[in-house]
Each structure stands twice: as C-alpha cells, then as structure tokens.
Amino acid sequence: MTDLAVSLGPGLLREVHETGVLNWGDVHVAQKVAHLFGDADQRVQLALALTTRALRQGSTCLELDQIDQTRFETDAESVVQIPDDLWPETEEWLAAIAASPLVHFGAEAGGDRPLRLVGQRLYLERYWQEETTVAQELLARRAAATDPPHADQLKAAAAELLEPADDADQALAAVVPLFTGVSVIAGGPGTGKTYTLARVLGMLTRCAARPPLIALAAPTGKAAVRMDESMAKALIGMPADLAAELGALRATTIHRLLGWVPEARNRFRHNRANPLPHDVVVVDEASMVSVTLMARLLEALRPGARLVLVGDPNQLAPVEAGAVLADIVEAPAAEVPALRDGLAALGLSAAARPVAVLRRNHRSGQTIAELAAAVLAGDADAVERLATAGSAEVGFAESAEAAGLPELVSRVGVAMIRAARVGDVTGALTELESHRLLCAHRHGPFGVSNWSRRVEDWIAEALPDFDPTPLWYAGRPVLVTQNSPEVGLFNGDTGVVVEAAGQLRAYFARGGRTQAVSPFVLDAVATIHAMTVHKAQGSQFAQVSLILPDPDSPLLTRELLYTAITRAEQRVNLIGSLESLRRAVTNRARRASGLLARL
C-alpha cells in the first residue's frame, strides 16, 4: 500500500504547507488519516491538518469561521498571513467537512471517527471528549451539595482564623470553598493566594466532623516544591494544632497523585472506577493544567470531594491544549445559595459565586502593580505612561545599552561568580535571584540563545579571567530542563555551581535551605543567563528585564507582557520599541476552545 504522506502533490494542502503554516507532521497526519477513511477531498485534509496544528499551538479545536482573520505563527517563530483567496469558501468548506467519513457532525454521541464538527468548531474526537468531560464534571460538582458548615461552626472558625487585617477579597476567598464542590482562588503574584489557602484548609478542618483527608498537588515538580515552601510560610501565626496538622502535608504532582502508569499515555491508577480517597484536593498553579489532565483529575475525584483550584488565570496558558482555569474564571457561574447564606452569616457582602478573585498586591511595588493592572485592562496609553514616567520601579528604553543592561548583568554576573569561587552559596544564590533577563523567543535576535551569548560577552569584559567555555565552572547559572526526581530536581529549577573545598557542586534554593547536587549527575541543564517568559512562570525575582521583540512577533501578547511584569518584586525594565509595547497590550493570546460556552 502506498503511503500518501511520503510526497505532497499539487493542490490546496501543498499550497498552504508552502506558506510555512503547516509542518510535515500536520500534513502527514492529514494525508494518512484521510487515506485510511477514504476521503480524498483536500478541503477536508486541510481542515484536519490545521486542527492538528491548532493543538500544537494550545487550542482544543479549530474555529473555521475565524480562520481567515488569523495570523499564523510558524515553527520558525515568524508570522504568516494566508491570502484570502487561498481559503475555501466557508459554507462550502463546512459542508464538505460535515459530509466527510472522517467527521461526526454535531454534539451527539459517537466516537468512531477521528474528527467532530460542532457548529463551526472542528475537534479531534479525543479533545471533544476531554472538553465534554471537563464541562460535565464541573457543572455537576458545582451544583452538588458539599455538606456546608453550620452557621455557628462557620462563625467560630472565622473568628479564630480570619484576621481583621485580611482584606475583603481574602476573607471571601477563605469561605467560598466550604460551600461548593469546585472553587477557584484566583489572583496574581503577591495577592496572598497561599496565605488564603492555608485559612481555607484551617476552616475546612475546624468545620468538619472529622479531620478531612487533604491532598496538595501542582502540575509540575517545581511547582509542587514551591507550594510546600509557600505553605510553610503561610502557616506561621495559625493555631499550633492546625499549623502542625497542615504543615505535615506534602505537595506532589498531579500525575503522581493520580498514579501515572508510564506504559499507558494519559492513563492513571485513580479514575472513575477507582477514585482518590481524599475529601479535599487542592491544585496550585492551576493555570498550567491542560484540558486532558483536568479531565483525568475530575474523573478521579470521589463524589462529594472538594476541588480547590489556585492560580492566576491571566498568565500564559499551559504548554498543552486548553486554558481551563481562564475559562472557569470567565464563565458566568450562577450564585450558590448555601454560599450566599454563609456569607450573610459572616456579614460579608459579595456575589456568592464559586470563584474568588484576589486583587490587592501585597508584595510588588505600587507602580509595578499599576502597570500589571493596566496591561490586563488593555489600556495601552496607561501602560506607555507608566513605563516612560521614569519611576524607581518601572523603566523603559529602546536598546539594551540605553537601559543600562550591560552594566546590570555584568554587576550581577561578576558578583555571582566571585561568590561561587569562594564557596559563598548564599551569596551566589542571592545574586542569581536578584535579576533575570526574560525573552519571548528562544531563537533569533530576540531569543534566549542570542541574549545569553551577549550576557557572557559583557561579563567577560568586566571580569578578564572569566571563561564560559568549560562545561562546569564556579558561577555557572543553570536551568534544569528535565525532571530528575531521583535527585529532587525538576524541570524549571534554577541554581548556581559553587566551588567549595576544591569541589564543584550545583546548589538550588529550597525555601530556607539549599540542596547540593554533583553537577556530573545533571544530564539535562542549560546555562541561564536569559530564559523565556514561559519558563519563568511561578518564579519571582527582585528585578526583571524583558526584551520586547518586533511588533509583528506572534508571541508578543498581553499575557506574555503581564506574566513577565509580575515576575518582578522591585523593578521591571522593558527594552524595545514603544510600538512593540503597545502591540503587546492589545494582542491577546487567544486559544480556541468551546469550554467557556459550555460552562
């Protein structure tokens, strides 16, 4: 049998492929599947290839009515606008897709065909099923009774655990999860999400007839470690018995919680037939959870269990398909009657919805917080005004030199290297976290690779005996790029190599302690003079410098700019053109999904 994906003949699929929008993997899948199901219509094959591509870009489906308005990002991180006359006419295209043997038409049951067309959204069948599972589980659990506490219990717990100094949003968020099966504590960095979560767990414990079985989880190992560190700080000041009980909890990854089976992709030991035993499951950094993983988690919750999602819905979405947390937060959920009564009993006046949003920033400076709020509001004029006002917290310059970046990174780099050479672990790690250079791209003139080389050149000018060519040297900043649970390191962890007693060791900060690892057991690490904004999610630095790419970059979005800005605690430096800055504010990182419409 001839493999039709070996060559690409003339026609519509080839013409779109030649623009750079489709890679060979997209084309291969389209041709192979179409051949297996006996459909030679290139309009259908193009739709399948574009749907496969959409998944790579993080969407769960292809919106056919929007496709002629879309700017496409290529694998080379450039932008392509397909000529209008190349697209099939929408109604004819929809008709051809609906009639194809590859496609289920409508939302009714099925499952034996690879594609499903619902309205003008085209899904791979698997992702339609995942989205359906998430929507159905969320709606059912939101409406289900969750054994709400009595008013007297609630008042006693609130009097013990909620401080008068807590802001109104935190007080509300501490109560919401007691009255609904699925709740969200949403907010940016520094808004007190973990502090509030600790009060939630304390109130659930105080109001329960027996101590609830609680699981803490996060999408990545790095996020799980940070969750443990943040919880330890958040428990300070709580009653001793609660602090001891909750302090004994240890966060894990969602995969490990569910019992990942390595031989079976996306299959877990805990599922609908074998649910998790926990009464409460908390997921931190929930904005990083894909639709597939959320479906598996919801299926594995036992009836009556509470799910508490904690995260920032305005950050960059997960690497895999879906933006579940953002869809849940945006969905117009109905008020929960029991929650309304509970809020009234405590004298709290707020909408009784299962989503609580924390707005007040307790960590970053006021100007940084104002800048982040202006970005989220899409107010390009306010962003430009704040960026160019010359404040101590926010700076803007059109070039690295005008921003003083060479001097800044040289000063930090030299201090880190000198500390590492004399065995000063604390000093080296402090310098590592004092500043981070962030890029939107990985490659090219605005990418991590280019800027890392420039930083090394600047450090070499400032420190004549600096040589970055050895694989390992004192002062090398490193980023772990692959999970290594056997040594307690995870993708995204950052550390620095330090020389002590004649030996090189890589040190990583772990809250109030450090972890030392022989560099020779670290197989998957990269030098981290610069990193992508995506890799920086979940991290905080004293100062951040962001390289803004050209205005036509497909990665230049509001979500990327907000994520970068909110990594900074004391100062953020924006480097690029004002046009790029304004374009970032107005461009949304839109992911196609039908989940929001179904909640």
Stockholm file with secondary structure:
# STOCKHOLM 1.0

chainA/1-599         MTDLAVSLGPGLLREVHETGVLNWGDVHVAQKVAHLFGDADQRVQLALALTTRALRQGSTCLELDQIDQTRFETDAESVVQIPDDLWPETEEWLAAIAASPLVHFGAEAGGDRPLRLVGQRLYLERYWQEETTVAQELLARRAAATDPPHADQLKAAAAELLEPADDADQALAAVVPLFTGVSVIAGGPGTGKTYTLARVLGMLTRCAARPPLIALAAPTGKAAVRMDESMAKALIGMPADLAAELGALRATTIHRLLGWVPEARNRFRHNRANPLPHDVVVVDEASMVSVTLMARLLEALRPGARLVLVGDPNQLAPVEAGAVLADIVEAPAAEVPALRDGLAALGLSAAARPVAVLRRNHRSGQTIAELAAAVLAGDADAVERLATAGSAEVGFAESAEAAGLPELVSRVGVAMIRAARVGDVTGALTELESHRLLCAHRHGPFGVSNWSRRVEDWIAEALPDFDPTPLWYAGRPVLVTQNSPEVGLFNGDTGVVVEAAGQLRAYFARGGRTQAVSPFVLDAVATIHAMTVHKAQGSQFAQVSLILPDPDSPLLTRELLYTAITRAEQRVNLIGSLESLRRAVTNRARRASGLLARL
#=GR chainA/1-599 SS CCCTTSSCCSSHHHHHHHTTSSCHHHHHHHHHHHHHHTCCCHHHHHHHHHHHHHHHTTCSSEETTTGGGCCEECTTSCEECCCGGGSCCHHHHHHHHHHSTTEEESSSSCCSSSEEEETTEEEEHHHHHHHHHHHHHHHHHHHSCCCCCCHHHHHHHHHHHCCTTSCHHHHHHHHGGGSCSEEEEEECTTSCHHHHHHHHHHHHHHHSSSCCCEEEEESSHHHHHHHHHHHHHHTTTSCHHHHHHHHTCCCEEHHHHHTBCTTSTTCBSSSSSSCCCCSEEEESSGGGCCHHHHHHHHHHSCTTCEEEEEECTTSCCCSSSCCHHHHHHHSCCCCCHHHHHHHHHTTCCSCCCSEEEECCCSSSCHHHHHHHHHHHTTCHHHHHHHHTSCCSSEEEESSTTTTTHHHHHHHHHHHHHHHHHTTCHHHHHHHHHHEEEEESBSSSTTBHHHHHHHHHHHHHHHCTTCCCCSSSCTTCEEEECSCBGGGTBCTTCEEEEEEETTEEEEEEEETTEEEEECGGGCCSEEECSSEEHHHHTTCCEEEEEEECCCTTCTTCCHHHHHHHHTTEEEEEEEESCHHHHHHHHHCCCCCCCSHHHHC
#=GC SS_cons         CCCTTSSCCSSHHHHHHHTTSSCHHHHHHHHHHHHHHTCCCHHHHHHHHHHHHHHHTTCSSEETTTGGGCCEECTTSCEECCCGGGSCCHHHHHHHHHHSTTEEESSSSCCSSSEEEETTEEEEHHHHHHHHHHHHHHHHHHHSCCCCCCHHHHHHHHHHHCCTTSCHHHHHHHHGGGSCSEEEEEECTTSCHHHHHHHHHHHHHHHSSSCCCEEEEESSHHHHHHHHHHHHHHTTTSCHHHHHHHHTCCCEEHHHHHTBCTTSTTCBSSSSSSCCCCSEEEESSGGGCCHHHHHHHHHHSCTTCEEEEEECTTSCCCSSSCCHHHHHHHSCCCCCHHHHHHHHHTTCCSCCCSEEEECCCSSSCHHHHHHHHHHHTTCHHHHHHHHTSCCSSEEEESSTTTTTHHHHHHHHHHHHHHHHHTTCHHHHHHHHHHEEEEESBSSSTTBHHHHHHHHHHHHHHHCTTCCCCSSSCTTCEEEECSCBGGGTBCTTCEEEEEEETTEEEEEEEETTEEEEECGGGCCSEEECSSEEHHHHTTCCEEEEEEECCCTTCTTCCHHHHHHHHTTEEEEEEEESCHHHHHHHHHCCCCCCCSHHHHC
//
